[in-house]
Amino acid sequence: MSWMPEVHEIFKYYTERTTGSFVELKKSSITWHYRASDPDWGSFQCNQCLDLLQTNIAPKRPIEVLVGKKNLEVRPIAINKGEIVKRLMYANPDAEFVFCAGDDKTDEDMFRALGSLFPSGVTTATMEPPLSAALTAGVEQSSLKPVQLAMPPNGIFSTTVGASSKKTLARWHVTSPYAIVENMLGLVGDAPTAAEEPGEPDTKANL
């Protein structure tokens, strides 16, 4: 994470100038929070910091800058969930079925990655080696070869969990985590009976 000290210095600069803000350091990411700052000043400083990161840092480093709710997060490109999905797909080209579910904004990275495998009208997919696969293997990305996926387009079930009005890149949508469990059990022939169901029987998915 050679880029992290550089980003940390930038975040410290804006922390000193934005009362109530602070920096959160994690193993593979760094986030600047300003939720306790003056709303107008915090938003202004956030935009200034974002412009600096996107102009001077991101083009030179394998990172991405995410704008959250009253925060800015910087993380390696290969850390987001979409890159992880790509790595798993690349490492398992013989897979014929994928079930991917989530309820968070960051889960949209997974749905986007899966959706990009089969553009409209495409029935077979050849996958280029993702950056995350190269980083995991400790080799140059150019040294890896494309793989042919056995997966058919209808073998991918990307599913978001949340309100029916939720915007998503997932192909399927359920309103309750229980609906996910119920359908997974149904796949193995062990779906609960009506008497065993918890108090949300009206949230069954139609997957």
ZADO-1210 file (C-alpha; in nm, 4 decimals, padded with zeros to 6 digits):
<atoms>
<atom x="00.0000" y="00.0000" z="00.0000" code="MET" pos="1"/>
<atom x="00.2714" y="00.2474" z="-00.1024" code="SER" pos="2"/>
<atom x="00.0070" y="00.5056" z="-00.1916" code="TRP" pos="3"/>
<atom x="-00.1487" y="00.5189" z="00.1558" code="MET" pos="4"/>
<atom x="00.1015" y="00.7560" z="00.3276" code="PRO" pos="5"/>
<atom x="00.0585" y="01.0034" z="00.0431" code="GLU" pos="6"/>
<atom x="-00.3202" y="00.9960" z="00.0700" code="VAL" pos="7"/>
<atom x="-00.2976" y="01.0113" z="00.4480" code="HIS" pos="8"/>
<atom x="-00.0987" y="01.3354" z="00.4281" code="GLU" pos="9"/>
<atom x="-00.3651" y="01.4860" z="00.2032" code="ILE" pos="10"/>
<atom x="-00.6416" y="01.3801" z="00.4400" code="PHE" pos="11"/>
<atom x="-00.4491" y="01.5215" z="00.7377" code="LYS" pos="12"/>
<atom x="-00.4182" y="01.8525" z="00.5520" code="TYR" pos="13"/>
<atom x="-00.7958" y="01.8742" z="00.5113" code="TYR" pos="14"/>
<atom x="-00.8579" y="01.7497" z="00.8660" code="THR" pos="15"/>
<atom x="-00.6552" y="02.0414" z="01.0036" code="GLU" pos="16"/>
<atom x="-00.8702" y="02.2822" z="00.8047" code="ARG" pos="17"/>
<atom x="-01.2074" y="02.1198" z="00.8703" code="THR" pos="18"/>
<atom x="-01.3245" y="02.1246" z="01.2316" code="THR" pos="19"/>
<atom x="-01.4931" y="01.8001" z="01.3332" code="GLY" pos="20"/>
<atom x="-01.3402" y="01.5883" z="01.0578" code="SER" pos="21"/>
<atom x="-01.1154" y="01.2875" z="01.1139" code="PHE" pos="22"/>
<atom x="-00.9265" y="01.0143" z="00.9297" code="VAL" pos="23"/>
<atom x="-01.0078" y="00.6442" z="00.9592" code="GLU" pos="24"/>
<atom x="-00.7251" y="00.4053" z="00.8711" code="LEU" pos="25"/>
<atom x="-00.7983" y="00.0458" z="00.7768" code="LYS" pos="26"/>
<atom x="-00.5745" y="-00.2344" z="00.6551" code="LYS" pos="27"/>
<atom x="-00.6398" y="-00.1700" z="00.2867" code="SER" pos="28"/>
<atom x="-00.8255" y="00.1616" z="00.2731" code="SER" pos="29"/>
<atom x="-00.8321" y="00.5086" z="00.4224" code="ILE" pos="30"/>
<atom x="-01.1375" y="00.7290" z="00.4766" code="THR" pos="31"/>
<atom x="-01.1811" y="01.0967" z="00.5587" code="TRP" pos="32"/>
<atom x="-01.5019" y="01.1651" z="00.7545" code="HIS" pos="33"/>
<atom x="-01.6608" y="01.5087" z="00.7898" code="TYR" pos="34"/>
<atom x="-02.0089" y="01.4262" z="00.9180" code="ARG" pos="35"/>
<atom x="-01.9506" y="01.6294" z="01.2361" code="ALA" pos="36"/>
<atom x="-01.8280" y="01.9348" z="01.0453" code="SER" pos="37"/>
<atom x="-02.0182" y="02.2395" z="00.9262" code="ASP" pos="38"/>
<atom x="-02.2252" y="02.0985" z="00.6347" code="PRO" pos="39"/>
<atom x="-02.1420" y="02.3703" z="00.3818" code="ASP" pos="40"/>
<atom x="-01.7741" y="02.3951" z="00.4700" code="TRP" pos="41"/>
<atom x="-01.7380" y="02.0183" z="00.4907" code="GLY" pos="42"/>
<atom x="-01.8918" y="01.9704" z="00.1457" code="SER" pos="43"/>
<atom x="-01.6674" y="02.2425" z="00.0019" code="PHE" pos="44"/>
<atom x="-01.3547" y="02.0855" z="00.1504" code="GLN" pos="45"/>
<atom x="-01.4678" y="01.7423" z="00.0323" code="CYS" pos="46"/>
<atom x="-01.4968" y="01.8665" z="-00.3260" code="ASN" pos="47"/>
<atom x="-01.1541" y="02.0287" z="-00.3053" code="GLN" pos="48"/>
<atom x="-00.9993" y="01.7118" z="-00.1677" code="CYS" pos="49"/>
<atom x="-01.1771" y="01.4951" z="-00.4245" code="LEU" pos="50"/>
<atom x="-01.0477" y="01.7094" z="-00.7102" code="ASP" pos="51"/>
<atom x="-00.6927" y="01.6867" z="-00.5758" code="LEU" pos="52"/>
<atom x="-00.7082" y="01.3090" z="-00.5398" code="LEU" pos="53"/>
<atom x="-00.8646" y="01.2483" z="-00.8813" code="GLN" pos="54"/>
<atom x="-00.6304" y="01.4872" z="-01.0597" code="THR" pos="55"/>
<atom x="-00.2948" y="01.4199" z="-00.8949" code="ASN" pos="56"/>
<atom x="-00.3085" y="01.0817" z="-00.7205" code="ILE" pos="57"/>
<atom x="-00.5575" y="00.8414" z="-00.8810" code="ALA" pos="58"/>
<atom x="-00.4092" y="00.8609" z="-01.2358" code="PRO" pos="59"/>
<atom x="-00.0695" y="00.7503" z="-01.1008" code="LYS" pos="60"/>
<atom x="-00.1754" y="00.4834" z="-00.8509" code="ARG" pos="61"/>
<atom x="-00.3899" y="00.1640" z="-00.8661" code="PRO" pos="62"/>
<atom x="-00.6584" y="00.3245" z="-00.6492" code="ILE" pos="63"/>
<atom x="-01.0146" y="00.4486" z="-00.6695" code="GLU" pos="64"/>
<atom x="-01.1773" y="00.7355" z="-00.4828" code="VAL" pos="65"/>
<atom x="-01.5308" y="00.6827" z="-00.3533" code="LEU" pos="66"/>
<atom x="-01.7653" y="00.9574" z="-00.2384" code="VAL" pos="67"/>
<atom x="-01.9752" y="00.8333" z="00.0512" code="GLY" pos="68"/>
<atom x="-02.2223" y="00.9931" z="00.2897" code="LYS" pos="69"/>
<atom x="-02.0129" y="01.2683" z="00.4476" code="LYS" pos="70"/>
<atom x="-01.6881" y="01.0884" z="00.3679" code="ASN" pos="71"/>
<atom x="-01.4231" y="01.0192" z="00.1053" code="LEU" pos="72"/>
<atom x="-01.2728" y="00.6721" z="00.0822" code="GLU" pos="73"/>
<atom x="-00.9600" y="00.5711" z="-00.1069" code="VAL" pos="74"/>
<atom x="-00.8982" y="00.2020" z="-00.1684" code="ARG" pos="75"/>
<atom x="-00.7039" y="-00.0206" z="-00.4077" code="PRO" pos="76"/>
<atom x="-00.8855" y="-00.0928" z="-00.7318" code="ILE" pos="77"/>
<atom x="-00.8498" y="-00.4652" z="-00.6706" code="ALA" pos="78"/>
<atom x="-01.0159" y="-00.4466" z="-00.3284" code="ILE" pos="79"/>
<atom x="-01.3707" y="-00.3615" z="-00.4313" code="ASN" pos="80"/>
<atom x="-01.6252" y="-00.6422" z="-00.4496" code="LYS" pos="81"/>
<atom x="-01.6477" y="-00.6230" z="-00.8272" code="GLY" pos="82"/>
<atom x="-01.2784" y="-00.6988" z="-00.8671" code="GLU" pos="83"/>
<atom x="-01.3075" y="-00.9861" z="-00.6221" code="ILE" pos="84"/>
<atom x="-01.5938" y="-01.1332" z="-00.8266" code="VAL" pos="85"/>
<atom x="-01.3849" y="-01.0987" z="-01.1422" code="LYS" pos="86"/>
<atom x="-01.0948" y="-01.2786" z="-00.9753" code="ARG" pos="87"/>
<atom x="-01.3205" y="-01.5643" z="-00.8638" code="LEU" pos="88"/>
<atom x="-01.4769" y="-01.5969" z="-01.2091" code="MET" pos="89"/>
<atom x="-01.1353" y="-01.5939" z="-01.3751" code="TYR" pos="90"/>
<atom x="-01.0028" y="-01.8571" z="-01.1340" code="ALA" pos="91"/>
<atom x="-01.3085" y="-02.0813" z="-01.1887" code="ASN" pos="92"/>
<atom x="-01.3912" y="-02.0664" z="-01.5613" code="PRO" pos="93"/>
<atom x="-01.5720" y="-02.4036" z="-01.5485" code="ASP" pos="94"/>
<atom x="-01.8407" y="-02.2690" z="-01.3133" code="ALA" pos="95"/>
<atom x="-02.1897" y="-02.2893" z="-01.4632" code="GLU" pos="96"/>
<atom x="-02.3916" y="-02.1213" z="-01.1881" code="PHE" pos="97"/>
<atom x="-02.3374" y="-01.8041" z="-00.9847" code="VAL" pos="98"/>
<atom x="-02.5644" y="-01.6688" z="-00.7130" code="PHE" pos="99"/>
<atom x="-02.4601" y="-01.3261" z="-00.5894" code="CYS" pos="100"/>
<atom x="-02.6637" y="-01.1281" z="-00.3353" code="ALA" pos="101"/>
<atom x="-02.6186" y="-00.8133" z="-00.1307" code="GLY" pos="102"/>
<atom x="-02.7979" y="-00.5175" z="00.0256" code="ASP" pos="103"/>
<atom x="-02.5268" y="-00.2519" z="00.0344" code="ASP" pos="104"/>
<atom x="-02.4236" y="00.0174" z="-00.2121" code="LYS" pos="105"/>
<atom x="-02.0821" y="-00.1453" z="-00.2448" code="THR" pos="106"/>
<atom x="-02.2523" y="-00.4653" z="-00.3644" code="ASP" pos="107"/>
<atom x="-02.3377" y="-00.2827" z="-00.6855" code="GLU" pos="108"/>
<atom x="-01.9722" y="-00.3343" z="-00.7834" code="ASP" pos="109"/>
<atom x="-02.0418" y="-00.7098" z="-00.7875" code="MET" pos="110"/>
<atom x="-02.3571" y="-00.6720" z="-00.9933" code="PHE" pos="111"/>
<atom x="-02.1784" y="-00.4448" z="-01.2407" code="ARG" pos="112"/>
<atom x="-01.8931" y="-00.6924" z="-01.2820" code="ALA" pos="113"/>
<atom x="-02.1289" y="-00.9830" z="-01.3460" code="LEU" pos="114"/>
<atom x="-02.3453" y="-00.7809" z="-01.5815" code="GLY" pos="115"/>
<atom x="-02.0440" y="-00.6857" z="-01.7922" code="SER" pos="116"/>
<atom x="-01.9667" y="-01.0499" z="-01.8725" code="LEU" pos="117"/>
<atom x="-02.2577" y="-01.0825" z="-02.1140" code="PHE" pos="118"/>
<atom x="-02.3451" y="-00.7625" z="-02.3008" code="PRO" pos="119"/>
<atom x="-02.6793" y="-00.7666" z="-02.4803" code="SER" pos="120"/>
<atom x="-02.6994" y="-01.0472" z="-02.7346" code="GLY" pos="121"/>
<atom x="-02.3762" y="-01.2193" z="-02.6265" code="VAL" pos="122"/>
<atom x="-02.4112" y="-01.5881" z="-02.5348" code="THR" pos="123"/>
<atom x="-02.0486" y="-01.6852" z="-02.4665" code="THR" pos="124"/>
<atom x="-01.7866" y="-01.4998" z="-02.2682" code="ALA" pos="125"/>
<atom x="-01.4098" y="-01.4799" z="-02.2915" code="THR" pos="126"/>
<atom x="-01.2694" y="-01.3131" z="-01.9834" code="MET" pos="127"/>
<atom x="-00.9563" y="-01.1019" z="-01.9843" code="GLU" pos="128"/>
<atom x="-00.7323" y="-01.1429" z="-01.6769" code="PRO" pos="129"/>
<atom x="-00.8437" y="-00.8927" z="-01.4097" code="PRO" pos="130"/>
<atom x="-00.5949" y="-00.6846" z="-01.2171" code="LEU" pos="131"/>
<atom x="-00.6993" y="-00.8561" z="-00.8943" code="SER" pos="132"/>
<atom x="-00.5923" y="-01.1952" z="-01.0334" code="ALA" pos="133"/>
<atom x="-00.2480" y="-01.0610" z="-01.1185" code="ALA" pos="134"/>
<atom x="-00.2039" y="-00.9003" z="-00.7776" code="LEU" pos="135"/>
<atom x="-00.3103" y="-01.2208" z="-00.6009" code="THR" pos="136"/>
<atom x="-00.0691" y="-01.4291" z="-00.8091" code="ALA" pos="137"/>
<atom x="00.2097" y="-01.1732" z="-00.7721" code="GLY" pos="138"/>
<atom x="00.2668" y="-01.1472" z="-01.1471" code="VAL" pos="139"/>
<atom x="00.2277" y="-00.8875" z="-01.4204" code="GLU" pos="140"/>
<atom x="-00.1250" y="-00.8656" z="-01.5589" code="GLN" pos="141"/>
<atom x="00.0134" y="-00.8997" z="-01.9130" code="SER" pos="142"/>
<atom x="00.1553" y="-01.2437" z="-01.8275" code="SER" pos="143"/>
<atom x="-00.1922" y="-01.3938" z="-01.7721" code="LEU" pos="144"/>
<atom x="-00.4057" y="-01.5266" z="-02.0553" code="LYS" pos="145"/>
<atom x="-00.7786" y="-01.4833" z="-02.1253" code="PRO" pos="146"/>
<atom x="-01.0070" y="-01.7715" z="-02.0272" code="VAL" pos="147"/>
<atom x="-01.3253" y="-01.9039" z="-02.1865" code="GLN" pos="148"/>
<atom x="-01.6117" y="-01.9151" z="-01.9385" code="LEU" pos="149"/>
<atom x="-01.8420" y="-02.2167" z="-01.9322" code="ALA" pos="150"/>
<atom x="-02.1075" y="-01.9971" z="-01.7710" code="MET" pos="151"/>
<atom x="-02.4239" y="-01.9391" z="-01.9794" code="PRO" pos="152"/>
<atom x="-02.5888" y="-01.5951" z="-01.9546" code="PRO" pos="153"/>
<atom x="-02.8841" y="-01.7405" z="-01.7644" code="ASN" pos="154"/>
<atom x="-02.6525" y="-01.9043" z="-01.5103" code="GLY" pos="155"/>
<atom x="-02.5915" y="-01.5765" z="-01.3274" code="ILE" pos="156"/>
<atom x="-02.8342" y="-01.4679" z="-01.0563" code="PHE" pos="157"/>
<atom x="-02.7416" y="-01.1249" z="-00.9207" code="SER" pos="158"/>
<atom x="-02.9850" y="-01.0269" z="-00.6472" code="THR" pos="159"/>
<atom x="-03.0234" y="-00.7118" z="-00.4405" code="THR" pos="160"/>
<atom x="-03.2049" y="-00.6979" z="-00.1065" code="VAL" pos="161"/>
<atom x="-03.4029" y="-00.3907" z="-00.0085" code="GLY" pos="162"/>
<atom x="-03.7032" y="-00.1699" z="-00.0731" code="ALA" pos="163"/>
<atom x="-03.8891" y="-00.2290" z="-00.3986" code="SER" pos="164"/>
<atom x="-03.8042" y="00.1272" z="-00.5069" code="SER" pos="165"/>
<atom x="-03.4296" y="00.0644" z="-00.4754" code="LYS" pos="166"/>
<atom x="-03.2263" y="00.1301" z="-00.7899" code="LYS" pos="167"/>
<atom x="-02.9838" y="-00.1486" z="-00.8688" code="THR" pos="168"/>
<atom x="-02.7756" y="-00.3179" z="-01.1363" code="LEU" pos="169"/>
<atom x="-02.8819" y="-00.6598" z="-01.0100" code="ALA" pos="170"/>
<atom x="-03.1084" y="-00.8696" z="-01.2332" code="ARG" pos="171"/>
<atom x="-03.3253" y="-00.9820" z="-00.9406" code="TRP" pos="172"/>
<atom x="-03.4731" y="-00.8008" z="-00.6427" code="HIS" pos="173"/>
<atom x="-03.6106" y="-00.9228" z="-00.3097" code="VAL" pos="174"/>
<atom x="-03.7277" y="-00.7184" z="-00.0114" code="THR" pos="175"/>
<atom x="-03.6171" y="-00.9475" z="00.2709" code="SER" pos="176"/>
<atom x="-03.3040" y="-01.1440" z="00.3620" code="PRO" pos="177"/>
<atom x="-03.5376" y="-01.4325" z="00.4458" code="TYR" pos="178"/>
<atom x="-03.6339" y="-01.4528" z="00.0784" code="ALA" pos="179"/>
<atom x="-03.2692" y="-01.5189" z="-00.0047" code="ILE" pos="180"/>
<atom x="-03.2463" y="-01.7987" z="00.2530" code="VAL" pos="181"/>
<atom x="-03.5758" y="-01.9497" z="00.1393" code="GLU" pos="182"/>
<atom x="-03.4720" y="-01.9637" z="-00.2244" code="ASN" pos="183"/>
<atom x="-03.1291" y="-02.1043" z="-00.1440" code="MET" pos="184"/>
<atom x="-03.2960" y="-02.3787" z="00.0603" code="LEU" pos="185"/>
<atom x="-03.5327" y="-02.4379" z="-00.2303" code="GLY" pos="186"/>
<atom x="-03.2362" y="-02.5060" z="-00.4563" code="LEU" pos="187"/>
<atom x="-03.1363" y="-02.7991" z="-00.2373" code="VAL" pos="188"/>
<atom x="-03.4932" y="-02.9166" z="-00.1801" code="GLY" pos="189"/>
<atom x="-03.5062" y="-02.8077" z="00.1827" code="ASP" pos="190"/>
<atom x="-03.7394" y="-02.5064" z="00.1755" code="ALA" pos="191"/>
<atom x="-03.9258" y="-02.4481" z="00.5059" code="PRO" pos="192"/>
<atom x="-04.2935" y="-02.5210" z="00.5360" code="THR" pos="193"/>
<atom x="-04.5457" y="-02.2457" z="00.6066" code="ALA" pos="194"/>
<atom x="-04.5461" y="-02.3401" z="00.9751" code="ALA" pos="195"/>
<atom x="-04.1692" y="-02.2929" z="00.9932" code="GLU" pos="196"/>
<atom x="-04.1572" y="-01.9546" z="00.8235" code="GLU" pos="197"/>
<atom x="-04.0848" y="-01.6414" z="01.0276" code="PRO" pos="198"/>
<atom x="-04.3224" y="-01.3449" z="01.0300" code="GLY" pos="199"/>
<atom x="-04.2596" y="-01.2241" z="00.6755" code="GLU" pos="200"/>
<atom x="-04.4277" y="-01.4784" z="00.4483" code="PRO" pos="201"/>
<atom x="-04.5160" y="-01.2101" z="00.1938" code="ASP" pos="202"/>
<atom x="-04.1527" y="-01.1380" z="00.1033" code="THR" pos="203"/>
<atom x="-04.0825" y="-01.4515" z="-00.0987" code="LYS" pos="204"/>
<atom x="-03.8660" y="-01.3963" z="-00.4046" code="ALA" pos="205"/>
<atom x="-03.9588" y="-01.5081" z="-00.7494" code="ASN" pos="206"/>
<atom x="-03.6155" y="-01.6123" z="-00.8659" code="LEU" pos="207"/>
</atoms>
